[in-house]
Amino acid sequence: MGKQPVAKRPVFLERKSYRARRMMDAVRLLPFLGLALWMAPLMWPLPDPQGQGGIAMSTALMYLFGVWCGLAILGWVLWRHTRPSDSKRDAED
């Protein structure tokens, strides 16, 4: 009884599928990154009753708005990189 040869598969993933998987991983981690960035102002020092020291509320709100805009732009960029390319869509039609 001879052994049947086993078909060898490549050890490494194709570069295109590997990058697509890493992009999807980045998309999945984006909400957690956003949560961590939004919670950062909770660690900032509060101003004392005389208004000295600490971080002003306007600065914190500008930070939160900047994080929100950054997450929206980053989400759009990741979406552009994870959607199928035009050549794939043309081949499917």
DOTITOR-973150 format. One record per atom (N, C-alpha, C, O): x, y, z; atom name; residue in one letter. Coordinates in Angstrom, 1 decimal, decimal comma. Last residue first. Layout:
<pts>
[[X Y Z] "CA" "A"];
...
</pts>
This chain:
<pts>
[[-19,1 41,0 -14,2] "N" "D"];
[[-20,2 41,3 -15,1] "CA" "D"];
[[-20,2 40,6 -16,4] "C" "D"];
[[-21,1 40,8 -17,2] "O" "D"];
[[-16,6 40,2 -13,1] "N" "E"];
[[-17,8 39,6 -12,6] "CA" "E"];
[[-19,0 39,8 -13,5] "C" "E"];
[[-19,9 39,0 -13,7] "O" "E"];
[[-14,8 42,0 -14,3] "N" "A"];
[[-14,7 40,5 -14,6] "CA" "A"];
[[-16,0 39,8 -14,1] "C" "A"];
[[-16,3 38,8 -14,8] "O" "A"];
[[-15,6 44,4 -13,2] "N" "D"];
[[-15,7 44,2 -14,6] "CA" "D"];
[[-15,7 42,7 -15,0] "C" "D"];
[[-16,4 42,3 -15,9] "O" "D"];
[[-14,9 43,9 -10,5] "N" "R"];
[[-16,3 44,1 -10,8] "CA" "R"];
[[-16,5 43,9 -12,3] "C" "R"];
[[-17,5 43,4 -12,7] "O" "R"];
[[-12,1 43,8 -10,7] "N" "K"];
[[-12,9 42,6 -10,2] "CA" "K"];
[[-14,3 42,7 -10,6] "C" "K"];
[[-14,9 41,7 -11,0] "O" "K"];
[[-11,5 46,3 -11,6] "N" "S"];
[[-11,2 45,2 -12,4] "CA" "S"];
[[-11,9 44,0 -12,0] "C" "S"];
[[-12,3 43,2 -12,8] "O" "S"];
[[-12,2 47,9 -9,4] "N" "D"];
[[-13,0 48,0 -10,6] "CA" "D"];
[[-12,7 46,8 -11,5] "C" "D"];
[[-13,6 46,4 -12,2] "O" "D"];
[[-12,0 46,1 -6,2] "N" "S"];
[[-11,5 47,0 -7,3] "CA" "S"];
[[-12,4 47,0 -8,5] "C" "S"];
[[-13,2 46,0 -8,7] "O" "S"];
[[-14,1 46,1 -3,3] "N" "P"];
[[-13,5 45,4 -4,5] "CA" "P"];
[[-13,1 46,4 -5,6] "C" "P"];
[[-13,7 47,5 -5,7] "O" "P"];
[[-13,0 47,9 -0,4] "N" "R"];
[[-14,0 47,5 -1,4] "CA" "R"];
[[-13,4 46,9 -2,6] "C" "R"];
[[-12,2 47,1 -2,8] "O" "R"];
[[-10,9 48,6 1,2] "N" "T"];
[[-11,5 47,3 1,4] "CA" "T"];
[[-12,5 46,9 0,4] "C" "T"];
[[-12,9 45,7 0,2] "O" "T"];
[[-10,2 51,2 0,7] "N" "H"];
[[-9,2 50,2 0,4] "CA" "H"];
[[-9,8 48,8 0,6] "C" "H"];
[[-9,2 47,8 0,1] "O" "H"];
[[-12,5 52,7 1,4] "N" "R"];
[[-12,0 52,7 0,0] "CA" "R"];
[[-11,0 51,6 -0,3] "C" "R"];
[[-11,0 51,1 -1,4] "O" "R"];
[[-12,6 52,1 4,1] "N" "W"];
[[-13,6 51,6 3,2] "CA" "W"];
[[-13,2 51,6 1,8] "C" "W"];
[[-13,5 50,6 1,1] "O" "W"];
[[-10,3 53,5 4,9] "N" "L"];
[[-10,3 52,1 5,1] "CA" "L"];
[[-11,4 51,5 4,2] "C" "L"];
[[-11,2 50,4 3,6] "O" "L"];
[[-11,3 56,1 4,4] "N" "V"];
[[-10,1 55,6 3,7] "CA" "V"];
[[-10,1 54,1 3,8] "C" "V"];
[[-9,8 53,5 2,8] "O" "V"];
[[-13,5 56,3 6,1] "N" "W"];
[[-13,7 56,4 4,7] "CA" "W"];
[[-12,5 55,8 3,9] "C" "W"];
[[-12,7 55,1 2,9] "O" "W"];
[[-12,2 56,0 8,6] "N" "G"];
[[-13,2 55,0 8,2] "CA" "G"];
[[-13,5 55,0 6,7] "C" "G"];
[[-13,6 54,0 6,1] "O" "G"];
[[-10,8 58,4 8,5] "N" "L"];
[[-10,1 57,1 8,6] "CA" "L"];
[[-11,0 56,0 8,1] "C" "L"];
[[-10,6 55,1 7,4] "O" "L"];
[[-12,9 60,2 8,6] "N" "I"];
[[-12,0 60,2 7,5] "CA" "I"];
[[-11,2 58,9 7,4] "C" "I"];
[[-11,1 58,3 6,3] "O" "I"];
[[-14,0 59,6 11,1] "N" "A"];
[[-14,8 59,5 9,9] "CA" "A"];
[[-13,9 59,5 8,7] "C" "A"];
[[-14,2 58,7 7,7] "O" "A"];
[[-11,8 60,0 12,8] "N" "L"];
[[-12,4 58,7 12,7] "CA" "L"];
[[-13,2 58,6 11,4] "C" "L"];
[[-13,2 57,5 10,8] "O" "L"];
[[-11,5 62,8 12,5] "N" "G"];
[[-10,5 61,9 12,1] "CA" "G"];
[[-10,9 60,5 11,9] "C" "G"];
[[-10,5 59,8 11,0] "O" "G"];
[[-14,0 63,8 13,5] "N" "C"];
[[-13,6 64,0 12,1] "CA" "C"];
[[-12,6 63,0 11,6] "C" "C"];
[[-12,6 62,5 10,6] "O" "C"];
[[-13,6 62,9 16,2] "N" "W"];
[[-14,7 62,5 15,4] "CA" "W"];
[[-14,5 62,6 13,9] "C" "W"];
[[-14,7 61,7 13,2] "O" "W"];
[[-11,3 64,3 16,9] "N" "V"];
[[-11,3 62,9 16,9] "CA" "V"];
[[-12,4 62,3 16,1] "C" "V"];
[[-12,2 61,4 15,3] "O" "V"];
[[-12,3 66,9 16,7] "N" "G"];
[[-11,2 66,5 15,9] "CA" "G"];
[[-11,1 65,0 15,8] "C" "G"];
[[-10,9 64,5 14,7] "O" "G"];
[[-14,3 66,9 18,7] "N" "F"];
[[-14,7 67,1 17,4] "CA" "F"];
[[-13,6 66,7 16,4] "C" "F"];
[[-13,9 66,1 15,3] "O" "F"];
[[-12,6 66,5 20,9] "N" "L"];
[[-13,6 65,5 20,6] "CA" "L"];
[[-14,1 65,6 19,2] "C" "L"];
[[-14,2 64,6 18,5] "O" "L"];
[[-11,1 68,9 20,8] "N" "Y"];
[[-10,4 67,6 20,7] "CA" "Y"];
[[-11,4 66,5 20,3] "C" "Y"];
[[-11,1 65,8 19,4] "O" "Y"];
[[-13,1 70,8 21,2] "N" "M"];
[[-12,4 70,8 19,9] "CA" "M"];
[[-11,7 69,5 19,7] "C" "M"];
[[-11,6 69,0 18,6] "O" "M"];
[[-13,8 70,1 23,9] "N" "L"];
[[-14,8 69,9 22,8] "CA" "L"];
[[-14,1 69,9 21,4] "C" "L"];
[[-14,5 69,2 20,5] "O" "L"];
[[-11,4 70,8 25,2] "N" "A"];
[[-11,8 69,4 25,2] "CA" "A"];
[[-12,9 69,1 24,1] "C" "A"];
[[-12,8 68,1 23,4] "O" "A"];
[[-11,4 73,5 24,7] "N" "T"];
[[-10,3 72,7 24,2] "CA" "T"];
[[-10,7 71,2 24,1] "C" "T"];
[[-10,4 70,5 23,1] "O" "T"];
[[-13,6 74,2 26,2] "N" "S"];
[[-13,6 74,5 24,7] "CA" "S"];
[[-12,5 73,7 24,1] "C" "S"];
[[-12,7 73,2 22,9] "O" "S"];
[[-12,9 73,7 28,8] "N" "M"];
[[-13,9 72,9 28,2] "CA" "M"];
[[-13,9 73,0 26,6] "C" "M"];
[[-14,2 72,1 25,9] "O" "M"];
[[-9,4 73,7 29,4] "N" "A"];
[[-10,6 74,4 29,2] "CA" "A"];
[[-11,6 73,4 28,5] "C" "A"];
[[-11,2 72,6 27,7] "O" "A"];
[[-7,6 71,8 31,8] "N" "I"];
[[-7,9 72,0 30,4] "CA" "I"];
[[-9,3 72,6 30,3] "C" "I"];
[[-10,2 72,2 30,9] "O" "I"];
[[-5,6 73,0 34,6] "N" "G"];
[[-6,6 72,2 34,0] "CA" "G"];
[[-6,7 72,5 32,5] "C" "G"];
[[-6,0 73,4 32,0] "O" "G"];
[[-5,4 76,4 35,9] "N" "G"];
[[-4,9 75,1 35,7] "CA" "G"];
[[-6,0 74,3 34,9] "C" "G"];
[[-7,0 74,8 34,6] "O" "G"];
[[-8,0 78,3 37,5] "N" "Q"];
[[-6,6 78,1 37,1] "CA" "Q"];
[[-6,3 76,7 36,9] "C" "Q"];
[[-6,9 75,7 37,5] "O" "Q"];
[[-10,5 78,7 38,4] "N" "G"];
[[-10,4 78,7 37,0] "CA" "G"];
[[-8,9 78,6 36,5] "C" "G"];
[[-8,6 78,7 35,4] "O" "G"];
[[-11,0 78,5 41,1] "N" "Q"];
[[-10,6 79,8 40,6] "CA" "Q"];
[[-10,4 79,9 39,1] "C" "Q"];
[[-10,2 80,9 38,5] "O" "Q"];
[[-11,5 75,7 41,4] "N" "P"];
[[-12,6 76,6 41,4] "CA" "P"];
[[-12,3 78,1 41,0] "C" "P"];
[[-13,2 78,8 40,5] "O" "P"];
[[-9,3 74,2 38,7] "N" "D"];
[[-9,8 74,4 40,1] "CA" "D"];
[[-10,9 75,5 40,2] "C" "D"];
[[-11,1 76,1 39,2] "O" "D"];
[[-10,1 72,1 35,9] "N" "P"];
[[-9,7 73,4 36,5] "CA" "P"];
[[-10,1 73,5 37,9] "C" "P"];
[[-11,2 73,0 38,3] "O" "P"];
[[-9,0 68,7 35,8] "N" "L"];
[[-10,0 69,7 35,8] "CA" "L"];
[[-9,5 71,0 36,4] "C" "L"];
[[-8,6 71,0 37,2] "O" "L"];
[[-6,7 66,9 33,6] "N" "P"];
[[-7,0 67,6 34,9] "CA" "P"];
[[-8,1 68,6 34,8] "C" "P"];
[[-8,3 69,3 33,8] "O" "P"];
[[-7,8 64,1 31,7] "N" "W"];
[[-7,2 65,5 31,8] "CA" "W"];
[[-7,6 66,1 33,1] "C" "W"];
[[-8,7 65,8 33,7] "O" "W"];
[[-9,2 61,8 31,5] "N" "M"];
[[-8,0 61,8 32,3] "CA" "M"];
[[-7,3 63,1 32,5] "C" "M"];
[[-6,3 63,3 33,2] "O" "M"];
[[-11,2 62,3 29,8] "N" "L"];
[[-11,6 62,0 31,2] "CA" "L"];
[[-10,4 62,0 32,1] "C" "L"];
[[-10,5 62,1 33,3] "O" "L"];
[[-10,0 62,6 27,3] "N" "P"];
[[-10,3 63,8 28,1] "CA" "P"];
[[-10,7 63,5 29,5] "C" "P"];
[[-10,7 64,4 30,4] "O" "P"];
[[-9,9 59,8 26,5] "N" "A"];
[[-8,7 60,5 26,9] "CA" "A"];
[[-9,0 61,8 27,7] "C" "A"];
[[-8,4 62,0 28,7] "O" "A"];
[[-12,2 58,7 25,3] "N" "M"];
[[-12,1 58,7 26,8] "CA" "M"];
[[-10,8 59,4 27,3] "C" "M"];
[[-10,7 59,6 28,5] "O" "M"];
[[-11,8 58,9 22,6] "N" "W"];
[[-12,8 59,7 23,2] "CA" "W"];
[[-12,8 59,7 24,8] "C" "W"];
[[-13,2 60,7 25,4] "O" "W"];
[[-9,7 57,1 22,2] "N" "L"];
[[-9,5 58,5 22,0] "CA" "L"];
[[-10,5 59,4 22,6] "C" "L"];
[[-10,2 60,5 23,1] "O" "L"];
[[-11,1 54,7 22,8] "N" "A"];
[[-10,0 55,1 23,6] "CA" "A"];
[[-9,7 56,6 23,5] "C" "A"];
[[-9,3 57,2 24,4] "O" "A"];
[[-13,1 54,8 20,8] "N" "L"];
[[-13,5 54,8 22,2] "CA" "L"];
[[-12,3 55,2 23,1] "C" "L"];
[[-12,5 56,0 24,0] "O" "L"];
[[-11,5 54,6 18,5] "N" "G"];
[[-12,3 55,8 18,8] "CA" "G"];
[[-12,7 55,9 20,2] "C" "G"];
[[-12,7 57,0 20,8] "O" "G"];
[[-10,4 52,0 18,8] "N" "L"];
[[-9,5 53,2 18,8] "CA" "L"];
[[-10,3 54,5 19,1] "C" "L"];
[[-9,9 55,3 19,9] "O" "L"];
[[-12,8 50,6 18,6] "N" "F"];
[[-12,1 50,6 19,9] "CA" "F"];
[[-11,1 51,7 20,0] "C" "F"];
[[-10,9 52,3 21,0] "O" "F"];
[[-13,6 51,1 15,9] "N" "P"];
[[-14,4 51,6 17,1] "CA" "P"];
[[-13,7 51,6 18,4] "C" "P"];
[[-14,0 52,4 19,2] "O" "P"];
[[-11,3 49,9 14,5] "N" "L"];
[[-11,5 51,4 14,5] "CA" "L"];
[[-12,5 51,8 15,6] "C" "L"];
[[-12,2 52,9 16,2] "O" "L"];
[[-11,0 47,2 14,3] "N" "L"];
[[-10,4 47,9 15,5] "CA" "L"];
[[-10,7 49,4 15,6] "C" "L"];
[[-10,5 50,0 16,6] "O" "L"];
[[-12,2 46,6 11,9] "N" "R"];
[[-12,8 46,1 13,1] "CA" "R"];
[[-12,3 46,8 14,4] "C" "R"];
[[-13,0 46,9 15,4] "O" "R"];
[[-10,4 47,8 10,1] "N" "V"];
[[-11,8 48,3 10,2] "CA" "V"];
[[-12,5 47,8 11,5] "C" "V"];
[[-13,2 48,6 12,1] "O" "V"];
[[-8,2 46,3 10,6] "N" "A"];
[[-8,1 47,7 10,9] "CA" "A"];
[[-9,5 48,2 11,0] "C" "A"];
[[-9,8 49,0 11,9] "O" "A"];
[[-9,1 43,9 9,5] "N" "D"];
[[-8,8 43,9 10,9] "CA" "D"];
[[-8,7 45,4 11,4] "C" "D"];
[[-9,2 45,7 12,5] "O" "D"];
[[-9,3 44,6 6,8] "N" "M"];
[[-10,6 44,3 7,6] "CA" "M"];
[[-10,3 44,3 9,1] "C" "M"];
[[-11,2 44,7 9,9] "O" "M"];
[[-6,6 44,9 6,3] "N" "M"];
[[-7,5 46,1 6,2] "CA" "M"];
[[-8,8 45,8 7,0] "C" "M"];
[[-9,3 46,7 7,7] "O" "M"];
[[-5,8 42,3 6,6] "N" "R"];
[[-5,3 43,2 7,5] "CA" "R"];
[[-6,1 44,5 7,5] "C" "R"];
[[-6,3 45,1 8,5] "O" "R"];
[[-7,1 41,2 4,3] "N" "R"];
[[-7,5 40,7 5,7] "CA" "R"];
[[-7,0 41,7 6,8] "C" "R"];
[[-7,7 42,0 7,7] "O" "R"];
[[-5,8 42,5 2,3] "N" "A"];
[[-7,3 42,7 2,5] "CA" "A"];
[[-7,7 42,2 3,9] "C" "A"];
[[-8,5 42,9 4,5] "O" "A"];
[[-3,2 41,5 2,6] "N" "R"];
[[-3,5 42,9 2,8] "CA" "R"];
[[-5,0 43,2 3,0] "C" "R"];
[[-5,4 44,0 3,8] "O" "R"];
[[-3,7 38,8 1,9] "N" "Y"];
[[-3,2 39,1 3,2] "CA" "Y"];
[[-3,5 40,6 3,5] "C" "Y"];
[[-3,9 40,9 4,6] "O" "Y"];
[[-4,6 39,0 -0,8] "N" "S"];
[[-5,6 38,5 0,3] "CA" "S"];
[[-5,1 38,9 1,7] "C" "S"];
[[-5,9 39,1 2,6] "O" "S"];
[[-2,2 40,0 -1,9] "N" "K"];
[[-3,4 40,7 -2,0] "CA" "K"];
[[-4,4 40,3 -1,0] "C" "K"];
[[-5,1 41,1 -0,3] "O" "K"];
[[-0,2 38,0 -1,4] "N" "R"];
[[-0,1 39,3 -0,8] "CA" "R"];
[[-1,4 40,1 -0,8] "C" "R"];
[[-1,7 40,8 0,1] "O" "R"];
[[-1,4 34,8 -0,3] "N" "E"];
[[-1,1 35,7 -1,4] "CA" "E"];
[[-1,1 37,1 -0,8] "C" "E"];
[[-1,8 37,5 0,2] "O" "E"];
[[0,2 33,3 2,5] "N" "L"];
[[-0,9 33,8 1,8] "CA" "L"];
[[-0,5 34,7 0,7] "C" "L"];
[[0,6 35,3 0,7] "O" "L"];
[[2,6 30,6 2,6] "N" "F"];
[[2,2 31,9 2,8] "CA" "F"];
[[1,0 32,3 2,0] "C" "F"];
[[0,7 31,7 1,0] "O" "F"];
[[2,8 28,0 1,7] "N" "V"];
[[2,8 28,2 3,1] "CA" "V"];
[[2,3 29,6 3,4] "C" "V"];
[[1,7 29,9 4,5] "O" "V"];
[[0,7 26,5 -0,7] "N" "P"];
[[1,7 27,5 -0,4] "CA" "P"];
[[1,6 27,8 1,1] "C" "P"];
[[0,5 27,8 1,7] "O" "P"];
[[0,3 22,9 -0,6] "N" "R"];
[[-0,3 24,3 -0,6] "CA" "R"];
[[0,8 25,2 -0,2] "C" "R"];
[[1,7 24,9 0,5] "O" "R"];
[[0,6 19,9 -2,3] "N" "K"];
[[1,3 21,0 -1,4] "CA" "K"];
[[0,6 22,3 -1,7] "C" "K"];
[[0,4 22,7 -2,8] "O" "K"];
[[-1,1 17,0 -2,0] "N" "A"];
[[-1,0 18,2 -2,7] "CA" "A"];
[[-0,4 19,3 -1,8] "C" "A"];
[[-0,9 19,6 -0,7] "O" "A"];
[[0,5 14,0 -1,3] "N" "V"];
[[-0,3 15,1 -0,7] "CA" "V"];
[[-0,1 16,4 -1,5] "C" "V"];
[[1,1 16,8 -1,7] "O" "V"];
[[0,4 10,9 -2,8] "N" "P"];
[[1,1 12,2 -2,6] "CA" "P"];
[[0,1 13,3 -2,2] "C" "P"];
[[-1,0 13,4 -2,7] "O" "P"];
[[-0,4 8,0 -1,0] "N" "Q"];
[[-0,8 9,0 -2,0] "CA" "Q"];
[[-0,1 10,3 -1,8] "C" "Q"];
[[0,1 10,7 -0,6] "O" "Q"];
[[1,7 5,3 -0,3] "N" "K"];
[[1,0 6,5 0,2] "CA" "K"];
[[0,8 7,4 -1,0] "C" "K"];
[[1,6 7,6 -1,9] "O" "K"];
[[0,9 1,9 -1,1] "N" "G"];
[[1,7 3,1 -1,3] "CA" "G"];
[[0,9 4,3 -0,8] "C" "G"];
[[-0,3 4,4 -0,8] "O" "G"];
[[0,8 -1,2 0,0] "N" "M"];
[[0,0 0,0 0,0] "CA" "M"];
[[0,9 1,2 0,0] "C" "M"];
[[1,5 1,6 1,0] "O" "M"];
</pts>
